Amino acid sequence: MPGAGMSERTLVTGGAGFVGRHLVAKLRAQGERVRSFDLAKPAHEDDMQGSITDMDAVVGAMEGVSTVFHLAGDAQLWSRDNAHFDRVNRYGTKCIVEGALNADIRRFVHCSSLTTLVGKSTPIGVSTADEDIVLIGNEMLGAYPHSKRIAEKEVEDGVKQGLDAVIAIPTEPLGAGDDSLTPPTQMILDFANGRTPAYIDCMLNFVPVESLADGLIAARERGRRGNRYILGGENIPMQKLFAMIEQATGRPAPKMKMPYWAALAAGIVDTKLVAALTGKPPKAPLTGVRLAGRQVSFSSEKAARELGWRAGPAEPALKEMLDWAKGKGLLKAV
């Protein structure tokens, strides 16, 4: 599938976000005219400021556009109002899909989440996941995963109406420049700064943000209409992540391992009681605890086979992230 022509534009919703900035930079570097559509103030003459839930703004953003990368959304695991996730992630996607259908967009790439592949039926402990896992709404482990799964269904409905769309499912993006401190970055910073004295066994999968941007472009170029593609990297046990952080920073890792049931109880108290009363984000969001207890390894073999894409190694991306955090004053002195 060819990319945008020189006289046409590529639209990136959420283009000012962590992944979006890397994607926009890559697209512009290969000569494409790119319009970032984001709540943030425009950083480039082609950018537009606006909300994906504002249909008038969406219609304006679609003018002169041939392909769309839909990245905008709220990627946190907790909100004071769970309806916020539905409005931004599900309804926002509905608006973008409708706008794309009305604008006769040639190609559409939707950026989903690995949390759509892990549900209540996923066993506690070790398991694997690929794109064949399709969960229904009440299977999801929280408001954020639910909103992202329903957003996928909005895209699937668009495909039935003629939209040439593919769904990319990134694992945990890792690298420099995560100004909003999404959950994976915040987790690593908490470990590196000694703010997390205990941990639970889990399996983590990181995709370098530069590789992820390449994977999204590959999904546009070679993805099959209506298909989902996991864009992931290495499956990394928690102990290996600790070793990588220690190697990069010289900071000791947490020593206390917490049983899942104890972490779950703490997550319930922190999320449903403390955060609800104070309005401050929980240190251990219940959704995050539930996801971590299911030690899922993700396979990106379909992306390798059909898109010709594989992620780069996680360790250099971790070092880039930690160097960036140090420069921002986000890492305490050893």
Phi, psi and omega in degrees: 000119183290155177279192181291143175288166185297330182269355181255162180251152169255130179261132175239106174284142186072028185291348177264001180278183184303300180288321184301319180297319179294320180294313180301317180298318180294318181295317179293324180295332179265015170094007181276148171275120188238134174248115172275131179241111191206160175292334181290157177297143181302137177255354184218154183298336180272353185282158176229142177261132179172173183253142177288349177267000178258104188297325178297318178294322179298316179301317178296321181294332183280348184297127178074016184258139178252328180226151182231132166251116182260100181250343188295143177164178176256117186260009178284163182260359181214146173214149176299330182234109183297337178296339178300318180297318180296318182293314185283308188279319180272303182294322177301318177295320177302317179296317181294319178297314179298318178298320180293319179296317181290331181270001180056049179295138185282327184208140186223126176242119180259130179264112183259217185207146177299338181293346177284351183256001184235120184224189182298331180278349176291127185295147170290127184113201190282133174202178179232160179214144171219189187291346182286348179283120179234111183257149175267167189306314184284359175277343191287157189263019178163175184294322180294306178302322179299315181296324180287325178291319178292328175297319176302320181294327175298320178293317179299322176295322177298322177299319179297334179268004175113001180287131178273086188236150170232156181245119175262135181241092179288153168273219186272111180294140184221132178158189182280150170098014180276075186296331181276357179051068175295163188309318180297317179295315180297321179299313181296318178297320179297319177295313184294330181266005177071023180272355181238092185289338182229160182216165172243151178296129174207167177249128182244146177232116182250139173240122176305135187299327177294319177295321180298317177301318176298321180294322178295320177294319178297324178295321176295316186286322191231356181291145179275135182310130177082359183267157175251144180224121173284127176249088183231170179241231183284142169273116190240117175296154183304319181297324178292321177299317178301317180297321179294319179293318178298317181298321184279332188240340187075013182263134182291146180275161174301146182253341187267116177267129184257133175298152183302317183299324179289320178295322179295316178298317179296320179296322178296313180296314183296320185275311188275343181245295186296307182295322179297325181279321185268336185078003179268143181303137178291146177293325179235083180303137183303320178301317179297319178296315180299319179293318183294327180294339177261101190279078189267131169262132184257141180254130176250025183295328178295319178295322178295318185287315188263331182258347185067034186236138169220147179285153172284175182292152183282327189298315177298324178294324176296316179296319177299319180295316181291322176297318177297316180297321178298316179296333179272359182076022182267353178251128176289154176295144181292000000 
